[in-house]
């Protein structure tokens, strides 16, 4: 009898407790699974919400964390996301992972695997919200809230590649250079939501991308031009907030939501293919943050919680 393979993995043992890095048996692959030698994995707010039990609270425990990553199968690079990875089954923060074939997308030649590790969640969110949800055109004037974050920085680069004017918002002055280097015409420092409309009045935005929620969503309604679009895809500032309803309907605004976890696999696949193509062609840029070892998985989540990270946080898993 052949002993089961073991791998180092970041494990969610109990909601609300820090992740534990341990050596665990690798599950036996099913008929529709493959074993992927993991190289890198993106770290996302949704990963933190999973550990807290705010997402997939009924998922099996203990399990390996991580909902997106990149690795090798039969020598080729693949990106992975979806099919319950990290939520309904073991995820990708491990030296190797058992992954459904339908969750794999080949990485185009020439694409950096570290950058590709951010495509499954942040890249798909950026690609689909810009091209499918907001349908940004060269005539738009776009404001990106949280523009130094993993998704926000990608949205900035995509919007710029379409020829639209784009500004970025941040709550920290030290993040301004990175936002402007990433393609924003201007970065504005706005710590409180009630200062947003005044800070971006010159832009007269027709589209606002909002991963913050809280008071910023209502402030974005105030800032938008008539018949503008508010694209909401996160609530890192607060999951609740007030929206000025009279302003909303009198301006004829559209509020458009995007939630990647509720998207069907074919839509995620389409988004990964689109984002990888844009990454290959230089239309989408991944702002480099930190590459941390697997043992620092909880530290990476803590950095997200403190909103101290600029760019994308990535875990190094071994098979680069």
Buried (B, 14 or more C-beta within 10 A) or exposed (E): EEEEEEBBBBBBEEBEEBBBBBEBEBBEBEEEBBBBBBBBBBBBBBBBBBBBBEBBEEBEEBBBBBBBBBBBBEEEBBBBBBBBBBBEBBBBBBBBBBBBEBBBBBBBEEBBBBBBBBBBBBBBBBBBBBBBBBEBEEEBBBBBBBBBBBBBBBBBBBBBBBEBBBBBBBBEEEBBEBBBEBBBBBBBBBEEBEBBBEBBEEBEBBBBBBBBBBBBBBBBBBBBBEEBBBBBBBBBBEEEBEBEEEBBEEBEBBBBEBEBBEBEBEBBBBBBBBBBBBBBEEBBBBBBBBBBEBEBBBBBBBBBEEBEBBBBBBBBBBBB
